Amino acid sequence: DGGITQSPKYLFRKEGQNVTLSCEQNLNHDAMYWYRQDPGQGLRLIYYSQIVNDFQKGDIAEGYSVSREKKESFPLTVTSAQKNPTAFYLCASKWERDTEAFFGQGTRLTVV
Amino acid sequence: GENVEQHPSTLSVQEGDSAVIKCTYSDSASNYFPWYKQELGKRPQLIIDIRSNVGEKKDQRIAVTLNKTAKHFSLHITETQPEDSAVYFCAAVGGKLIFGQGTELSVKP
C-alpha cells in the first residue's frame, strides 16, 4: 500500500520530555515537510528537506529538530524547549517542482 | 521571507451560491499553486492546482485563476453543496511549500 504514514496518531507527553514523531513515505518523493496546525489556524512550516542529509528551518523551527538520513523517513523531535507543543502535526511529501504534495494522517500531540 | 495571505478566514453561503477565496503570495519564484480541502479531523487533500504558465483552470464546479503580475490567485466554487463545507487552503511553491491561513467555508442548506 503506497503512501505516507505518520505514527502514532495520538501522543501524550509529560512536560520536560522530548518526543519523536514518525513520518515514512514509499512514494519515492524527494521533498518532505513538517507542519504544525493549531485549532482554527493554518499550516505553519516547521522544517523541510529537499534531499537526503539536508534540511532547512521553516517559520517556527524553534524547539524542534529533524533528521533525513533516508529518503523514506523524516522524523520530527519535539524538544522540551518547545514552550507550547500541544498541536496537530502533519507531515507531507512530494517530488520537487510543480507536483502535488501528499499528507500523512497527522499526529495529535498533547502535553500533560 | 515567503508569505501567502488568504482571505476571507470564514465564508458562509447558501446552497447553490458561489464561493470565492483569494490568495496573494510574495515569492516571485513561485511557479505552482495548489488548493487543498481539509475536512474536520482529516488530512488536507488536493482539489485543484495551477501552474505559472496558465491563467485559468476548471474542473467541474471548481475553478482557479492566476494573475502572476499581481501575484494573486483565487478559487471559485459554483453551485455550492453542503458537502463543500470544509477548510480550504491555498499554497504557493517556489523553494518551500507555503500555505495560506485557511478559509472555513460553511454551506447552509
Chai-1 contact restraints between the chains, C-beta under 6 A:
chainA,res_idxA,chainB,res_idxB,connection_type,confidence,min_distance_angstrom,max_distance_angstrom,comment,restraint_id
A,Y33,B,L97,contact,1.0,0.0,6.0,A-B,restraint_1
A,G42,B,F99,contact,1.0,0.0,6.0,A-B,restraint_2
A,G42,B,Q101,contact,1.0,0.0,6.0,A-B,restraint_3
A,G42,B,G102,contact,1.0,0.0,6.0,A-B,restraint_4
A,L43,B,F99,contact,1.0,0.0,6.0,A-B,restraint_5
A,Y48,B,K96,contact,1.0,0.0,6.0,A-B,restraint_6
A,D98,B,N31,contact,1.0,0.0,6.0,A-B,restraint_7
A,D98,B,Y32,contact,1.0,0.0,6.0,A-B,restraint_8
A,D98,B,R51,contact,1.0,0.0,6.0,A-B,restraint_9
A,E100,B,L46,contact,1.0,0.0,6.0,A-B,restraint_10
A,A101,B,L97,contact,1.0,0.0,6.0,A-B,restraint_11
A,F103,B,R43,contact,1.0,0.0,6.0,A-B,restraint_12
A,F103,B,P44,contact,1.0,0.0,6.0,A-B,restraint_13
A,Q105,B,R43,contact,1.0,0.0,6.0,A-B,restraint_14
A,G106,B,R43,contact,1.0,0.0,6.0,A-B,restraint_15
